[in-house]
């Protein structure tokens, strides 16, 4: 969609809220879709609603009850945010100032991007990969990926095949379940290898050629949700999402440095080339 709207699946990826959760927030009157198809009931959201989605996600991370989340969203007032969070309990006191500032900035429309480059579309070529797939909870992404890359590197060495680019991971274009995602960790290689029967969980795979919208996230992965929000808003305004996995390419990561502030992650969102609008920015 190029009218600022995202279908619920694409909005789930941009906001990091599952489709199931978005439906529940609609029913609770917390995050109401911009439009609902009267025939199919299919929901669409405007890119501007990614701000409210980010606020809701922060507040729910504090276990704030839904009725209080609704109060903060509807008020759009820093004083209300502070009052609600203060009343939430002493256990939250240490996190109060930081979350209050984040929510206030988001609702004021203040962009604090973790990225240092604008969104830009480009064509990504096909690549062969060694891969490990798994159903992984968000809290376990780092452990899963770290273990996977160790196995993939060892397998590439064993078969004498060269790594042809940085490691990466594929994520579904929609987040169907709030707790578990199908993740594919991959290591690009220069030529195919015959893995069976010794490969175990490692498989030959590929990252298909695609036209993608790219935004570079700089720094720790803790703030990557903000970069997804910015990229999702750009896709809503300028492109039509393609039904292909989202790619994260770890250009600079733990294998290169222990300084998380210098990490560079490319988020590549596949889009339909014919729908991409040229911009002057």
C-alpha positions as CSV (number, residue, x, y, z in Angstrom):
1,X,0.0,0.0,0.0
2,X,1.3,3.5,-0.8
3,X,-1.5,5.4,1.0
4,X,0.2,5.1,4.3
5,X,-1.7,1.9,5.2
6,X,-0.3,-1.4,6.2
7,X,-2.3,-4.6,6.2
8,X,-2.4,-6.2,9.7
9,X,0.4,-8.7,8.8
10,X,2.9,-6.1,7.7
11,X,1.9,-3.9,10.6
12,X,2.6,-6.8,13.0
13,X,6.2,-7.0,11.7
14,X,6.7,-3.2,11.8
15,X,5.3,-2.9,15.3
16,X,6.6,-6.3,16.6
17,X,3.1,-7.0,17.9
18,X,1.6,-10.3,16.9
19,X,-1.6,-10.4,14.8
20,X,-3.3,-12.1,17.7
21,X,-2.4,-9.3,20.0
22,X,-3.4,-6.6,17.5
23,X,-6.8,-8.2,17.2
24,X,-7.1,-8.2,21.0
25,X,-6.1,-4.5,21.2
26,X,-8.7,-3.7,18.6
27,X,-11.4,-5.5,20.6
28,X,-10.3,-3.7,23.8
29,X,-10.4,-0.3,22.0
30,X,-6.7,0.4,22.6
31,X,-5.4,0.3,19.1
32,X,-8.2,0.5,16.6
33,X,-7.5,-0.1,12.9
34,X,-7.8,2.8,10.5
35,X,-10.0,0.7,8.3
36,X,-11.8,-2.7,8.4
37,X,-13.0,-4.3,5.2
38,X,-16.8,-4.7,5.6
39,X,-16.7,-7.9,3.5
40,X,-13.7,-9.7,4.9
41,X,-13.2,-8.0,8.2
42,X,-9.5,-7.6,7.3
43,X,-7.8,-4.8,9.3
44,X,-5.5,-2.1,8.0
45,X,-3.5,0.4,10.0
46,X,-2.0,3.8,9.2
47,X,1.8,4.2,9.5
48,X,1.2,7.0,12.1
49,X,-0.3,4.3,14.4
50,X,3.1,2.7,14.8
51,X,3.8,5.3,17.4
52,X,0.9,4.2,19.5
53,X,1.9,0.6,19.0
54,X,5.4,1.4,20.3
55,X,4.0,3.1,23.3
56,X,1.7,0.1,24.0
57,X,4.5,-2.3,23.7
58,X,6.6,-0.4,26.2
59,X,3.8,-0.1,28.7
60,X,2.8,-3.8,28.4
61,X,6.5,-4.7,29.0
62,X,5.9,-3.2,32.5
63,X,2.8,-5.4,32.9
64,X,0.6,-2.4,33.0
65,X,-3.1,-3.4,32.8
66,X,-4.9,-2.8,29.6
67,X,-7.4,-0.3,31.0
68,X,-4.4,1.8,32.2
69,X,-2.7,1.4,28.8
70,X,-5.9,2.7,27.2
71,X,-5.9,5.7,29.6
72,X,-2.3,6.7,28.6
73,X,-3.0,6.2,24.9
74,X,-6.2,8.3,24.9
75,X,-4.8,11.1,27.1
76,X,-1.5,11.7,25.2
77,X,-0.4,13.7,28.2
78,X,3.0,13.2,30.0
79,X,1.4,14.0,33.3
80,X,-1.1,11.2,32.9
81,X,1.7,8.8,31.9
82,X,3.7,9.7,35.0
83,X,0.6,9.4,37.3
84,X,-0.4,6.0,35.8
85,X,3.1,4.5,36.0
86,X,3.6,5.8,39.5
87,X,0.4,4.2,40.7
88,X,1.5,1.0,39.1
89,X,3.7,0.2,42.0
90,X,7.0,0.7,43.8
91,X,8.5,-2.2,41.8
92,X,8.4,-0.2,38.7
93,X,10.0,2.9,40.2
94,X,13.5,2.4,38.8
95,X,12.1,2.2,35.3
96,X,9.6,5.0,35.7
97,X,11.7,7.9,34.5
98,X,13.1,6.1,31.5
99,X,9.8,4.8,30.3
100,X,8.0,8.1,30.9
101,X,10.6,9.9,28.8
102,X,10.3,7.3,26.0
103,X,6.5,7.4,25.9
104,X,6.5,11.2,26.0
105,X,9.0,11.4,23.1
106,X,7.0,8.9,21.1
107,X,3.7,10.7,21.6
108,X,5.3,14.0,20.8
109,X,6.5,12.6,17.5
110,X,10.1,13.0,18.4
111,X,12.2,10.6,16.3
112,X,15.2,9.2,18.2
113,X,16.4,6.8,15.5
114,X,19.1,4.2,16.2
115,X,19.8,4.3,12.5
116,X,22.2,6.8,10.8
117,X,21.1,6.3,7.2
118,X,17.8,6.9,5.4
119,X,15.7,4.1,4.0
120,X,16.7,3.2,0.5
121,X,15.4,0.6,-1.9
122,X,17.8,-1.7,-3.7
123,X,18.0,-5.1,-5.5
124,X,19.5,-7.9,-3.5
125,X,20.9,-10.9,-5.5
126,X,20.2,-14.5,-4.8
127,X,22.6,-16.2,-2.4
128,X,23.3,-19.8,-1.4
129,X,23.4,-20.4,2.4
130,X,24.1,-22.9,5.1
131,X,21.2,-22.6,7.5
132,X,19.7,-23.7,10.8
133,X,16.0,-23.3,11.4
134,X,14.1,-23.2,14.6
135,X,11.0,-22.0,16.5
136,X,12.4,-19.4,18.8
137,X,11.0,-17.1,21.5
138,X,12.1,-13.5,21.2
139,X,13.9,-13.7,24.5
140,X,16.0,-16.6,23.1
141,X,17.0,-15.0,19.7
142,X,20.5,-14.1,20.8
143,X,21.3,-17.6,22.2
144,X,19.8,-19.4,19.2
145,X,21.6,-17.2,16.7
146,X,24.9,-17.4,18.5
147,X,24.8,-21.2,18.7
148,X,23.6,-21.5,15.1
149,X,26.5,-19.3,13.7
150,X,29.1,-21.4,15.6
151,X,27.7,-24.6,14.0
152,X,27.4,-23.0,10.5
153,X,31.0,-21.7,10.6
154,X,32.3,-25.1,11.7
155,X,30.3,-26.8,8.9
156,X,31.7,-24.3,6.3
157,X,35.2,-25.0,7.5
158,X,34.6,-28.7,7.4
159,X,33.6,-28.6,3.8
160,X,36.2,-26.1,2.8
161,X,33.6,-23.6,1.4
162,X,34.2,-19.9,1.7
163,X,31.8,-17.5,3.5
164,X,30.5,-15.0,0.8
165,X,29.0,-12.3,3.1
166,X,27.9,-11.5,6.6
167,X,25.7,-13.8,8.6
168,X,22.0,-13.0,8.7
169,X,18.6,-14.3,9.7
170,X,15.2,-14.6,8.1
171,X,12.0,-13.8,10.0
172,X,8.4,-14.2,8.8
173,X,6.7,-11.2,7.2
174,X,4.0,-11.4,9.8
175,X,4.2,-12.1,13.5
176,X,1.4,-14.6,14.1
177,X,2.3,-15.6,17.7
178,X,3.5,-13.2,20.3
179,X,5.8,-15.9,21.9
180,X,7.3,-18.0,19.1
181,X,8.7,-17.2,15.6
182,X,10.1,-19.4,12.8
183,X,13.7,-18.1,12.5
184,X,16.3,-19.2,9.9
185,X,19.9,-18.3,10.8
186,X,22.1,-18.4,7.7
187,X,25.7,-18.1,6.6
188,X,26.1,-17.2,2.9
189,X,28.5,-19.5,1.0
190,X,30.2,-19.3,-2.4
191,X,29.1,-22.7,-3.7
192,X,26.7,-25.5,-2.8
193,X,27.9,-28.4,-0.7
194,X,26.6,-32.0,-0.2
195,X,25.7,-32.1,3.5
196,X,23.9,-35.4,4.0
197,X,24.3,-37.6,5.9
198,X,26.5,-35.7,8.3
199,X,25.0,-32.3,8.6
200,X,22.6,-32.7,11.6
201,X,20.5,-29.6,11.9
202,X,22.4,-27.7,9.2
203,X,20.7,-27.6,5.8
204,X,21.5,-26.1,2.4
205,X,19.2,-23.2,1.8
206,X,19.0,-19.8,0.0
207,X,18.1,-16.2,0.3
208,X,16.1,-15.4,-2.8
209,X,16.7,-12.4,-5.0
210,X,14.4,-9.5,-4.0
211,X,13.8,-5.8,-4.2
212,X,14.1,-4.6,-0.6
213,X,13.7,-1.5,1.5
214,X,16.8,-1.2,3.7
215,X,17.4,0.6,6.9
216,X,20.6,0.3,9.0
217,X,20.2,-0.1,12.7
218,X,23.3,1.1,14.6
219,X,23.9,-0.1,18.1
220,X,22.5,-2.6,20.5
221,X,19.6,-4.9,19.5
222,X,17.5,-3.6,22.5
223,X,16.4,-0.6,20.4
224,X,15.9,-2.5,17.1
225,X,12.1,-2.2,17.5
226,X,12.4,1.6,16.9
227,X,14.2,0.9,13.6
228,X,11.5,-1.6,12.5
229,X,8.9,1.1,13.3
230,X,10.7,3.6,11.0
231,X,11.1,1.1,8.2
232,X,7.5,-0.1,8.5
233,X,6.3,3.5,8.2
234,X,8.4,4.1,5.1
235,X,7.1,0.9,3.5
236,X,3.5,2.0,4.3
237,X,4.1,5.4,2.6
238,X,6.2,4.4,-0.4
239,X,5.8,0.7,-1.2
240,X,3.8,-2.6,-1.2
241,X,5.2,-5.3,1.0
242,X,6.1,-8.6,-0.7
243,X,5.2,-11.9,0.9
244,X,8.8,-12.8,1.6
245,X,10.8,-13.2,4.8
246,X,12.3,-10.1,6.4
247,X,16.1,-10.2,6.4
248,X,18.4,-9.1,9.2
249,X,22.0,-8.9,8.0
250,X,24.6,-8.6,10.8
251,X,27.2,-6.5,9.1
252,X,29.0,-5.8,12.4
253,X,28.1,-8.0,15.4
254,X,29.5,-10.1,18.2
255,X,32.0,-11.9,15.9
256,X,33.6,-8.6,15.0
257,X,33.5,-6.5,18.3
258,X,32.3,-6.6,21.8
259,X,31.3,-2.9,21.6
260,X,27.5,-3.1,21.1
261,X,27.4,0.6,20.2
262,X,29.2,-0.1,17.0
263,X,27.0,-2.9,15.9
264,X,25.5,-2.4,12.4
265,X,22.4,-4.4,11.3
266,X,20.7,-4.1,8.0
267,X,17.0,-4.7,8.1
268,X,15.9,-5.6,4.6
269,X,12.1,-5.6,4.0
270,X,11.1,-7.1,0.6
271,X,8.8,-4.9,-1.5
272,X,7.2,-5.0,-4.9
273,X,9.4,-2.9,-7.3
274,X,6.5,-1.7,-9.4
275,X,4.9,-0.1,-6.3
276,X,8.0,1.7,-5.0
277,X,7.7,5.5,-5.3
278,X,10.7,7.6,-6.0
279,X,11.4,10.3,-3.3
280,X,13.5,13.4,-3.4
281,X,14.8,12.9,0.1
